[in-house]
Amino acid sequence: MASSGSCSNYGIVNGTSCECPPGFGGSNCSQPACGGNIFQGASRSLAPLPSGSPFANISGCSCENGWTGTACNVCQSASACQSGLSSSGVTLNPTSGLDGSNVGQNDTLVCNVAPKVYSASQMSCSVVNPTLAVLFPGSASLNILRNLNPSLTPLPNVTGFGTSGSVYAQLFYNGVEQFYCTADSCTQDLGDGDGSSNWSCQNLMCTCIKNSTFCGAIPANDLTGIINKLSGTLGIACQAPSSANNTATCAFQQSAINGVFGSGGLTLNGCSFGECVTQNTIDTLSGNSTSSSSSGPTRSKELSGGVIAGLAVVGGLIGLALLLLALGWWRQRRARRLPLSTAERSGGVAIDWADVSYFVPNTESIWFGGSLRKRRAKSDLNNYQVVLDSVNGHVAPGQIMAVLGPSGAGKTTLIEILAGKRKSGETVGNVSFPSSSDSGVSLSRAPRIGFVPQQDVLPPTLTVHEALLFAARLRLPESVSDSEKRARVDDVLERLGIARIRDVRIGDGEKRGISGGEMRRVSIGLELVAQPDVLILDEPTSGLDSVSAAKVAGVLHALAHDPENPTAVIASIHQPSSQLYQSFDQVLLLSHGRSLYCGPGGFAPATHLSARGIPYQDGYNVADYLLDVASDPPVALFQEAGRANKTVEDLPTLDAEKGEVNGSGMSRIRNTSSSRPKRRTRLFGQIYTATFLTQLEVLSGREWKILRRDKSLFFAHVAVACVLGVFCGGLYFHTGVTIAGFQSRVGCLFFLGALIAFSTLSALYNVVEIRPLFLRERSASYYSPTAWLLSRFIFDVVPLRIIPTIIVASITYWMAGLAHDAAHFFKFLFILVLYTLAMTLFNFLLACLFRNGGIAILTSALTALYQMTYAGFFVHLDSIPPVLRWLQWLCPLKYTLEALSVNEVGSGLMIQDSLEGVPIDVSATLIMQTLFGFGVNNYYRDVLVLFAFIAGFAVGVIGVVWFNVRERR
Ligand SMILES: Nc1ncnc2c1ncn2[C@@H]1O[C@H](COP(=O)(O)OP(=O)(O)OP(=O)(O)O)[C@@H](O)[C@H]1O
């Protein structure tokens, strides 16, 4: 009894014998038929075994008239089929048509010589492949039986074989069978009905005939391993036959075969087709769609699972974006409908601070110690420098206070602590903002605290009016209409005396705009338009002439004394003129971090201090007198100022206390929390006045304005891209298909990748440049970091990164003569755009991680170098020692270059060259795998990995911007 697997050529075990596929016989189906025709079945004579050879050879066999193909299975005419059938002694039953009921239909047997299959079709092709010919120079041919519906073939087990939708193929070399294959679940696709036919089958398996020429007879060329491992999907794609000789070109396609012979697979030439079938079957099946028979499984051009999944993800993301947009729009509308009354009122908030102290680590301990917290735990107080020592104060709404003191007295430090700025040192004490009931304004929301820093950080490309309107739109409630916001901006411009420079660009060091004093006033204006409840200013008059300074002081005075919205105002002043000094209601005098005086302004401080033995000469500027005292205070006065609770009223009752930080000071650090008014915070930060959509709109408006105005930036990027494109295209102009040309092609792709890796460095510099403005606006709660990042993405990444990449890549692509079809071109662009995005985000990340731009740039340049090393171009990745090899998986350029190369060779690129006169014609895929180790099927994997890099870097950038890019003074 024949056992399973004992029948060669996938013959079917039947008791003790084997049922063989057409054209084979012998006890185990291993012997090919010799001559005759397909209808003769098992009675055909078999090819002889040459003496001493275990392999039958069909070279000497010849086919009957009307039959062709290596095993004479392919009919050429209807008469051949008819005579073949009649010689077999079988007659067709005229009533047994397709469904057994079509009596009277045309059962004439005809020979279908088209690639399309109706029942079971035989095909025979020569295999003329240059790569194969190098190894095996003899003649090779391939026989294929394609069964679509073998029950419709005249003699199902003779002219057909096996199940529906199966194929059987055998390769002969110099007349001897080398290997055979089978596959099932086949579908037939007839394309556009142009006469071509594409078969796609599953579960391919092949068997190499041991010791045949291909399979071990020549050890150096032994293909056994490759052939026996062939599996998966098999494609048999045939073009329409030529009208001259009725033969067609086909391709035998499978991933491993495609890897060796090119993406088109193994080309089969001069394929002849023959299928004896009844006219009735043809007529019936032709009535169907061009695609299939009723019984054979067919498939039109369906989308692959990966593409469907990708489209689903893209669709999901678009849906999510639309949903978020709708939500943002709804929130914006709701915020705009809020009643104006609650939004409009401001002021009515006092500011109280008690026992405010501030400590910073000494310079040595910064270098040689751990964090302040760690040292604090060790109670090592000698490491601290005391910047502020138990300072108290109170400013009611409707009052304006001057914080006076010589340079280094601690004015800025105190002002920043009161304004709630993040400080790098340790702050203790209490700061509160009680709502004052007697001011007539009651607040149901958190107080708005305006802060004008000492340094002016302003957007240089905007005009004064635009900068103020930007602030008004983001900082005034949504319920205030845009026209009111504009009116408010105009009012502030008038009040600050900068209306005449309304439309002048602010400018910066590079491009001169408004003066330093005008910048100061614009900075104040940014806070005034936001209608703060408490306004805190650090040196608002520095850089102003005395008239302008008085004007600013007048504006602040008017703001404080507004009867409807009385506001508490505190300003540190360096050297006030007499007139300026008199505009303040309250004075706080600081000396070396201690408060020498805190109380009413005017002459009260002079009276107070002269009562303590420091004479005041009448007519002398009180401010100058106070600064003189604070610069070099008498020891007794300084010690007295070191006591706690030093309001004017309390001072006389205090005991003398040593004015240095000691053990008790330490206990204050531990036990007293700095109780600022709780800022309303959420998981992702503060609540902003404007809704997210408004933030995005206003930020995008500014970015667009900057881009439009600073056209040079965009055009510089485009011009550089054009030049680089022409340079790179010229360098690799019309690369050939020789081995050297192939190296140039991959070199060109590598060059583009490296170019992107380095050119995205400009994104890093860009972030470093705008960082101070972002920090100031963020600390003033203009907008959320996410809105900022999104607007930067739209107006920086797209015009300055992606468009130049597309330009340089397109010019290079066509000049270098890379794959000449649209599909490969767009796949090439897609990869480069993904890589640009990944690298831009990576450089954003570095710029946000490192405060020092130099370190960020160095890191980025070193990373680009690492990527170039691990891209696979300079060094074969498999030859890197394992301890270093794993680094390739972290290299985005490796995936980029692999995807670009696979895309290029996937266009069916064949290398044609000659080595020492020996012609070489091999698939570029083979060379690519050998030289660079790139996987031929890795394009979509690489796309996914690049997406993963983009997502990872994007999450990193968002996280770092949220948690690390914050103002810290
Ligand atoms: N984080 C810090 N690290 C080290 N020293 C600090 C720190 N913050 C403040 N100081 C020191 O505290 C002192 C007070 O600084 P501050 O800037 O508050 O002075 P100021 O009165 O505003 O001076 P000016 O009028 O010149 O601006 C200075 O000697 C300063 O060097």
The ligand as a Gaussian input file, in Angstrom:
#p B3LYP/6-31G(d) Opt

LIG

0 1
 N       18.655000      82.456000      42.797000
 C       19.616000      83.214000      43.320000
 N       20.840000      82.712000      43.501000
 C       21.818000      83.458000      44.030000
 N       21.643000      84.731000      44.440000
 C       20.447000      85.271000      44.286000
 C       19.371000      84.553000      43.716000
 N       18.277000      85.365000      43.691000
 C       18.682000      86.541000      44.219000
 N       19.970000      86.488000      44.573000
 C       20.745000      87.565000      45.185000
 O       19.903000      88.272000      46.035000
 C       20.201000      89.649000      45.983000
 C       18.949000      90.451000      45.690000
 O       18.634000      90.311000      44.344000
 P       17.486000      91.151000      43.671000
 O       17.522000      90.865000      42.203000
 O       16.223000      90.866000      44.364000
 O       17.952000      92.636000      43.957000
 P       17.302000      93.993000      43.501000
 O       17.044000      94.768000      44.738000
 O       16.135000      93.746000      42.626000
 O       18.477000      94.646000      42.669000
 P       18.391000      95.557000      41.354000
 O       17.783000      96.855000      41.769000
 O       19.818000      95.745000      40.974000
 O       17.611000      94.804000      40.372000
 C       21.274000      89.840000      44.962000
 O       22.509000      89.960000      45.621000
 C       21.219000      88.578000      44.158000
 O       22.484000      88.243000      43.693000

